[in-house]
Amino acid sequence: MNANEILKEYAAGKRNFRQADLKGISLIKANLREADFTGANLANSDLSDSDLSNANLNWVNLRGAKINGANMRQTKMPDGSIHNDHLTSARYALKFCQLL
């Protein structure tokens, strides 16, 4: 699945991207609010400045992912915690990448 397919499906109302292999995908500034990526592989992806508010990232592989400036308000992270902030540093998320 590539970025255009994800964005097209999202625009059509799809929010379930569970178990998707999205390794290395570039979704910079994408609106992915309330998307469910449970168990997806987002390793080495670029989600910088994306809106991931209320998204589910449980059990997601974020190893090497860039999430600078991503809106992570109410986002469920790989360790099950929920965030209430705007991430400005991918380094902040690295602690979650190690939990997989």
N, C-alpha and C positions, 0 to 999 in steps of 0.2 A: 504494500500500500504506500503510495507517495503522498506528498503534502497536498497536492491538488485534489486528490481523491478524498482525503480526510476533510478538507475544508468544504468540498462539495457536499459530502454526506452530512457534515455538521449543519450546513445551511439548509439542508432538506429535513432537518429535525433529528437526525441520528445522534445519540449521545453515548452509545455503547461501543467502546473500542477495547473491550476486555481482551487480554491475551494477544493483542495485535503486535506484530513485529515491526516496530517503527525505528529501528536502530539507525542513527545518523540522520534522521529526518530534520528538515529545517522548517520550523513553524514560528518564525520571528513575527511578533506583533499579532499573532493569531488570536481570535476570540474562541476559546474552548471552555467557556463557563459551563459548569455542571456536567462536564464530560466524565465518563467512567473509563479509566485506563487500568483498572485492576489487573495486575499480573502482566501488563504490557512491557515490552522491551523498548525503552527510550534512551538506551545507552548512546552516548556521543551525539545526542540530538541537540538542536538549538531552539529553545523555547523563550529566548530573551524577549522581554517586554510583552509577553503573551498574557492574556487574561485567563488564568486557571482558577478563578474564584469558584468555590463550591465544587471543585473537581475531586474525583476520587483517584488517588495515586497509590492506594494500598498495594503492596507487593510489586511495585513498579521498579524496574531496573533503571536507575538514573545515573549510573556510573559514567562520569565524563560529560554529563549533560550540562548545557549552559542555560541558566535560568535568571540571568541578570535582569533586574527590573520587572520580573514577572509578578503579576498580581496573584498572590497566594492566599487571599482572605478566605477563611473557612475551608481551605483545601486540606483533605485528609492525605497525610504523607505516608511513606512506606512503613514507618513504625507505628502507624495508627493514630499519631498525634494530629491535632488540627491547628493550623496556623492562622493568625489574625494580622498579617503584615504584608508589606510590599517588599519582596526580596530585592536587595541591591547588590548582592554578592553571591556568585555561584559557590564560593567557598562555604557559605552558611549551609547549603544543602548537602555538602559532601558528607557530613556526619550521617545523613540518612542513607546515602548510597552504600555505606559500609554495612548497613543492617540487612542487606539482602542475602 
